[in-house]
Amino acid sequence: METRLALKGDVTDVETWDEFSNDLTAAIDAGVVRLVLDMEKVTYLNSSALGSIVSAQRKIADREGQMVLVNVSKKLLQFFELYNLTEILTIE
């Protein structure tokens, strides 16, 4: 089963953060095998959002699933590279 979540805007905004967190948790709890996070419209991630993404990656990997980030902007890619997250996350 594949689930695709499209994020948008500044993921530090409380409303955006709650929606993202709830969607991510629901997908994981549903037993998703492949989770695609579409980052095309994301302008910024805070540390909480980043922590949730890494946590989701670990939970999915534990059950031999896959999480993929797609449409990652150059700015966000540099952020992921700065913290060596490109070694943990699959970015296409």
N, CA, C and O of each residue as an XYZ file, in Angstrom:
368
protein
N       0.834     -1.178      0.000
C       0.000      0.000      0.000
C       0.883      1.247      0.000
O       1.812      1.355      0.801
N       0.594      2.178     -0.891
C       1.354      3.430     -0.974
C       0.448      4.596     -0.577
O      -0.714      4.673     -0.978
N       1.008      5.486      0.210
C       0.310      6.705      0.594
C       1.176      7.880      0.194
O       2.395      7.862      0.367
N       0.531      8.904     -0.344
C       1.245     10.110     -0.763
C       0.700     11.283      0.034
O      -0.504     11.535      0.041
N       1.603     12.006      0.710
C       1.239     13.211      1.450
C       1.924     14.396      0.800
O       3.138     14.386      0.597
N       1.155     15.407      0.478
C       1.714     16.627     -0.122
C       1.750     17.703      0.958
O       0.714     18.113      1.481
N       2.939     18.144      1.275
C       3.109     19.200      2.269
C       3.187     20.535      1.561
O       3.535     20.612      0.383
N       2.854     21.599      2.302
C       2.942     22.911      1.671
C       3.246     23.975      2.705
O       2.904     23.853      3.881
N       3.896     25.013      2.232
C       4.139     26.193      3.052
C       5.211     26.021      4.094
O       6.120     25.202      3.963
N       5.080     26.811      5.125
C       6.004     26.838      6.245
C       5.499     25.830      7.267
O       4.478     26.065      7.914
N       6.187     24.733      7.418
C       5.718     23.679      8.296
C       6.043     23.992      9.757
O       6.110     23.078     10.579
N       6.244     25.259     10.090
C       6.365     25.675     11.483
C       5.052     26.263     11.965
O       4.836     26.391     13.170
N       4.176     26.621     11.044
C       2.863     27.155     11.385
C       2.078     26.083     12.142
O       2.048     24.927     11.718
N       1.439     26.453     13.263
C       0.776     25.480     14.122
C      -0.284     24.667     13.377
O      -0.349     23.448     13.531
N      -1.101     25.322     12.584
C      -2.158     24.618     11.853
C      -1.557     23.644     10.840
O      -1.988     22.496     10.742
N      -0.575     24.104     10.101
C       0.085     23.243      9.112
C       0.777     22.083      9.809
O       0.714     20.946      9.342
N       1.437     22.369     10.926
C       2.159     21.345     11.676
C       1.194     20.282     12.193
O       1.473     19.090     12.064
N       0.058     20.689     12.777
C      -0.915     19.729     13.294
C      -1.448     18.833     12.183
O      -1.552     17.618     12.354
N      -1.780     19.429     11.057
C      -2.305     18.661      9.932
C      -1.262     17.667      9.438
O      -1.575     16.498      9.210
N      -0.027     18.123      9.272
C       1.059     17.263      8.807
C       1.293     16.119      9.782
O       1.396     14.960      9.380
N       1.374     16.448     11.052
C       1.642     15.445     12.072
C       0.534     14.402     12.132
O       0.810     13.207     12.235
N      -0.715     14.847     12.067
C      -1.854     13.922     12.090
C      -1.867     13.012     10.864
O      -2.116     11.812     10.983
N      -1.599     13.578      9.690
C      -1.573     12.780      8.459
C      -0.450     11.746      8.486
O      -0.637     10.601      8.074
N       0.705     12.159      8.969
C       1.857     11.270      9.044
C       1.582     10.122     10.011
O       1.860      8.963      9.701
N       1.039     10.445     11.175
C       0.713      9.433     12.177
C      -0.344      8.465     11.652
O      -0.231      7.255     11.846
N      -1.369      8.995     10.988
C      -2.439      8.144     10.446
C      -1.893      7.168      9.407
O      -2.277      5.998      9.387
N      -1.003      7.646      8.552
C      -0.418      6.780      7.522
C       0.394      5.660      8.155
O       0.302      4.507      7.736
N       1.177      5.994      9.151
C       2.018      4.985      9.810
C       1.150      3.983     10.560
O       1.375      2.776     10.475
N       0.150      4.486     11.299
C      -0.738      3.603     12.047
C      -1.545      2.681     11.137
O      -1.927      1.585     11.545
N      -1.806      3.123      9.902
C      -2.552      2.308      8.943
C      -1.688      1.205      8.342
O      -2.187      0.352      7.608
N      -0.388      1.223      8.653
C       0.499      0.171      8.162
C       1.020      0.396      6.758
O       1.328     -0.559      6.045
N       1.120      1.654      6.357
C       1.606      1.970      5.023
C       2.968      1.301      4.786
O       3.818      1.264      5.676
N       3.153      0.781      3.586
C       4.406      0.117      3.223
C       5.329      1.097      2.503
O       6.549      1.033      2.653
N       4.748      1.993      1.730
C       5.526      3.007      1.015
C       4.843      4.351      1.231
O       3.677      4.540      0.882
N       5.592      5.270      1.811
C       5.083      6.605      2.086
C       5.873      7.607      1.257
O       7.097      7.687      1.363
N       5.167      8.369      0.434
C       5.790      9.386     -0.408
C       5.417     10.747      0.156
O       4.238     11.086      0.247
N       6.426     11.525      0.534
C       6.201     12.885      1.014
C       6.572     13.848     -0.106
O       7.744     13.978     -0.460
N       5.579     14.516     -0.654
C       5.801     15.477     -1.730
C       6.123     16.828     -1.101
O       5.266     17.451     -0.475
N       7.357     17.270     -1.271
C       7.856     18.477     -0.616
C       7.873     19.692     -1.546
O       8.476     20.715     -1.222
N       7.218     19.578     -2.690
C       7.304     20.621     -3.712
C       6.929     22.006     -3.186
O       7.570     22.991     -3.551
N       5.916     22.099     -2.346
C       5.436     23.398     -1.897
C       5.883     23.756     -0.478
O       5.347     24.681      0.132
N       6.865     23.020      0.042
C       7.372     23.311      1.384
C       8.423     24.411      1.299
O       9.375     24.325      0.524
N       8.230     25.440      2.108
C       9.188     26.545      2.113
C      10.154     26.458      3.288
O      11.260     26.994      3.221
N       9.747     25.790      4.360
C      10.599     25.706      5.544
C      10.138     24.571      6.440
O       8.938     24.321      6.558
N      11.075     23.883      7.070
C      10.781     22.852      8.067
C      11.446     23.241      9.375
O      12.606     23.653      9.378
N      10.737     23.118     10.478
C      11.392     23.342     11.763
C      11.905     22.013     12.304
O      11.714     20.970     11.679
N      12.549     22.048     13.452
C      13.153     20.835     13.993
C      12.102     19.803     14.387
O      12.367     18.603     14.316
N      10.921     20.243     14.799
C       9.855     19.294     15.153
C       9.384     18.523     13.924
O       9.205     17.306     13.978
N       9.186     19.230     12.825
C       8.769     18.579     11.580
C       9.855     17.618     11.107
O       9.569     16.500     10.678
N      11.072     18.059     11.189
C      12.186     17.218     10.785
C      12.264     15.970     11.654
O      12.499     14.872     11.149
N      12.068     16.136     12.952
C      12.068     14.999     13.873
C      10.972     14.006     13.543
O      11.177     12.795     13.621
N       9.808     14.518     13.173
C       8.696     13.647     12.800
C       9.000     12.860     11.535
O       8.652     11.684     11.430
N       9.645     13.507     10.580
C      10.008     12.838      9.333
C      11.019     11.724      9.604
O      10.881     10.619      9.079
N      12.028     12.008     10.417
C      13.041     10.997     10.738
C      12.411      9.847     11.525
O      12.717      8.680     11.279
N      11.536     10.179     12.468
C      10.851      9.153     13.253
C       9.986      8.273     12.355
O       9.980      7.051     12.506
N       9.266      8.879     11.434
C       8.439      8.123     10.493
C       9.300      7.198      9.648
O       8.930      6.051      9.398
N      10.451      7.700      9.209
C      11.374      6.893      8.408
C      11.790      5.650      9.179
O      11.802      4.548      8.630
N      12.125      5.823     10.437
C      12.571      4.685     11.253
C      11.446      3.670     11.453
O      11.673      2.464     11.352
N      10.233      4.155     11.736
C       9.109      3.245     11.959
C       8.788      2.442     10.698
O       8.528      1.240     10.764
N       8.810      3.111      9.566
C       8.518      2.419      8.310
C       9.634      1.440      7.956
O       9.368      0.331      7.492
N      10.869      1.847      8.171
C      12.006      0.965      7.889
C      11.982     -0.267      8.792
O      12.361     -1.355      8.358
N      11.540     -0.110     10.048
C      11.467     -1.250     10.969
C      10.555     -2.345     10.456
O      10.757     -3.518     10.772
N       9.560     -1.982      9.674
C       8.676     -3.020      9.116
C       8.966     -3.236      7.628
O       8.116     -3.693      6.863
N      10.200     -2.890      7.251
C      10.732     -3.113      5.915
C       9.949     -2.383      4.830
O       9.827     -2.862      3.702
N       9.417     -1.210      5.194
C       8.755     -0.345      4.226
C       9.723      0.720      3.735
O      10.921      0.670      4.015
N       9.190      1.671      3.007
C      10.040      2.718      2.433
C       9.319      4.060      2.498
O       8.123      4.161      2.224
N      10.072      5.075      2.863
C       9.571      6.438      2.798
C      10.474      7.207      1.847
O      11.700      7.121      1.922
N       9.844      7.965      0.947
C      10.579      8.695     -0.073
C      10.126     10.147     -0.048
O       8.930     10.430      0.020
N      11.077     11.057     -0.103
C      10.776     12.480     -0.234
C      10.987     12.858     -1.695
O      12.042     12.589     -2.269
N       9.984     13.476     -2.287
C      10.076     13.873     -3.689
C       9.884     15.373     -3.823
O       9.333     16.026     -2.936
N      10.340     15.905     -4.933
C      10.215     17.335     -5.243
C      10.811     18.217     -4.141
O      10.222     19.222     -3.741
N      11.974     17.821     -3.670
C      12.663     18.566     -2.621
C      13.403     19.738     -3.258
O      14.174     19.555     -4.199
N      13.164     20.942     -2.741
C      13.831     22.127     -3.279
C      15.324     22.080     -2.966
O      15.765     21.361     -2.070
N      16.076     22.847     -3.710
C      17.522     22.918     -3.493
C      17.823     23.400     -2.069
O      18.748     22.908     -1.423
N      17.050     24.345     -1.596
C      17.236     24.890     -0.244
C      17.031     23.809      0.822
O      17.833     23.682      1.746
N      15.947     23.029      0.685
C      15.693     21.961      1.653
C      16.716     20.841      1.527
O      17.117     20.252      2.531
N      17.139     20.543      0.313
C      18.152     19.518      0.120
C      19.448     19.915      0.828
O      20.086     19.079      1.469
N      19.831     21.160      0.717
C      21.026     21.644      1.416
C      20.869     21.511      2.924
O      21.822     21.168      3.623
N      19.665     21.784      3.426
C      19.369     21.632      4.849
C      19.545     20.171      5.267
O      20.187     19.885      6.278
N      18.974     19.245      4.487
C      19.115     17.823      4.786
C      20.577     17.389      4.730
O      21.026     16.603      5.565
N      21.312     17.895      3.757
C      22.729     17.550      3.631
C      23.538     18.087      4.797
O      24.450     17.415      5.279
N      23.219     19.283      5.256
C      23.931     19.916      6.370
C      23.886     19.036      7.617
O      24.865     18.948      8.359
N      22.755     18.394      7.838
C      22.583     17.540      9.021
C      22.762     16.049      8.717
O      22.357     15.194      9.505
N      23.364     15.752      7.580
C      23.640     14.369      7.153
C      22.389     13.503      7.087
O      22.461     12.291      7.291
N      21.264     14.107      6.808
C      20.016     13.353      6.730
C      19.833     12.660      5.388
O      18.955     11.809      5.241
N      20.649     13.018      4.417
C      20.561     12.353      3.120
C      21.042     10.904      3.222
O      20.804     10.099      2.322
N      21.727     10.577      4.337
C      22.156      9.203      4.549
C      21.048      8.370      5.186
O      21.086      7.141      5.139
N      20.062      9.039      5.781
C      18.956      8.363      6.457
C      17.703      8.356      5.575
O      16.991      7.356      5.492
N      17.452      9.492      4.919
C      16.239      9.674      4.131
C      16.484      9.353      2.667
O      17.572      9.590      2.142
N      15.472      8.815      2.017
C      15.539      8.579      0.574
C      14.922      9.786     -0.112
O      13.737     10.071      0.061
N      15.731     10.493     -0.891
C      15.282     11.699     -1.570
C      15.409     11.478     -3.072
O      16.491     11.183     -3.581
N      14.305     11.622     -3.762
C      14.303     11.432     -5.224
C      14.053     12.746     -5.911
O      14.014     12.803     -7.140
